[in-house]
Structure formats: C-alpha cells, structure tokens
Amino acid sequence: EVIDFTKRHIKEFHDDENKSDFMLLFSCMARRKALGPVISDEIAEAFKYWRKPITGFFTYGEIGTNKGSVCDFYNETYSLVNIKMK
C-alpha cells in the first residue's frame, strides 16, 4: 500500500515536473526499516520515468517546501528533487 501510494505520486510529479538533468533522492531511514527489500522498488520508480542520473541517501527526517509553499519538517518521506542545469 505504501509503495503504491509513492508510485502514484512519483508519476504525478513526473507529469508536472518532467524536465531534469539529474535527481537527488532523500528517503527516510524509517521507510527503509518498514519496507525492507521492497524499498528498491521505490528507488527504481523515479528512474523508470526520468531515465536520468539519481543520487541520494537515507535520512532521519526531511525539511522542505511542498507544492503549497509550506516549509516544514517531514518524517518518513520520499523526497525527490529534480535539478535542471541552465
């Protein structure tokens, strides 16, 4: 259920923000512990859509601004950042 939810949102994000040269992925360590080996499916999903280099790491909490321009502490998240070079 968690993986399917993330996959749907990755697709929506791709449909809105599909231009990038590379991506940064920050996933919460709690997700890794909860999902076990299927965490690889979440990681692979971003590459499936963008086919661009991805780098990242597991974190202990994420801070960022969402689509609604709310900056906050987010926990147990999958944070994908697309970078477009000029």
C-alpha positions in Angstrom: 0.0 0.0 0.0 2.8 2.4 0.9 4.8 1.6 -2.3 1.7 2.0 -4.5 0.9 5.4 -2.9 4.5 6.6 -3.5 4.4 5.3 -7.1 1.3 7.2 -7.9 2.8 10.4 -6.5 6.0 9.9 -8.5 4.0 9.6 -11.7 2.1 12.8 -10.8 5.3 14.6 -10.1 6.7 13.4 -13.4 3.7 14.7 -15.2 4.1 18.1 -13.6 7.9 18.4 -13.4 9.3 16.1 -16.1 12.4 18.2 -17.1 15.6 17.5 -15.2 19.3 16.8 -15.8 19.7 14.8 -12.6 17.8 14.0 -9.4 18.5 13.9 -5.7 16.6 11.3 -3.6 16.3 11.6 0.1 14.3 8.8 1.7 13.7 8.4 5.5 15.5 5.6 7.2 12.2 4.6 8.9 10.9 3.8 5.4 13.8 1.5 4.7 13.2 -0.3 8.0 9.5 -0.6 7.5 9.6 -1.6 3.8 12.7 -3.8 3.9 13.9 -5.0 0.5 11.0 -3.6 -1.4 12.4 -0.1 -0.8 14.4 -0.8 -4.0 11.0 -0.6 -5.9 10.5 3.0 -4.7 14.0 4.0 -5.7 13.7 2.4 -9.2 10.3 4.1 -9.8 11.9 7.5 -10.3 14.5 6.2 -12.7 11.7 4.5 -14.7 10.1 7.8 -15.5 13.0 10.2 -15.9 15.9 8.0 -17.1 18.3 10.5 -15.5 21.1 10.0 -13.0 20.0 9.7 -9.4 22.0 10.1 -6.2 20.9 10.3 -2.6 20.8 8.8 0.8 18.7 7.7 3.7 17.9 10.4 6.3 16.5 10.7 9.7 13.9 13.4 8.8 13.4 15.8 5.9 12.9 19.5 5.8 11.5 21.2 2.7 8.8 23.2 1.0 6.0 21.4 -0.6 3.8 22.4 -3.6 1.7 24.5 -1.3 4.7 26.6 -0.3 4.7 25.2 3.2 8.2 24.7 4.7 8.1 22.1 7.4 9.8 19.1 9.0 8.5 15.9 7.2 9.2 12.5 8.6 9.1 9.1 6.9 9.1 10.7 3.5 10.4 10.0 0.0 11.8 13.3 -1.2 12.7 13.6 -4.9 14.4 16.8 -6.1 14.8 17.4 -9.8 17.7 19.6 -10.9 17.8 21.3 -14.3 21.0 22.9 -15.4 20.9 26.1 -17.4 
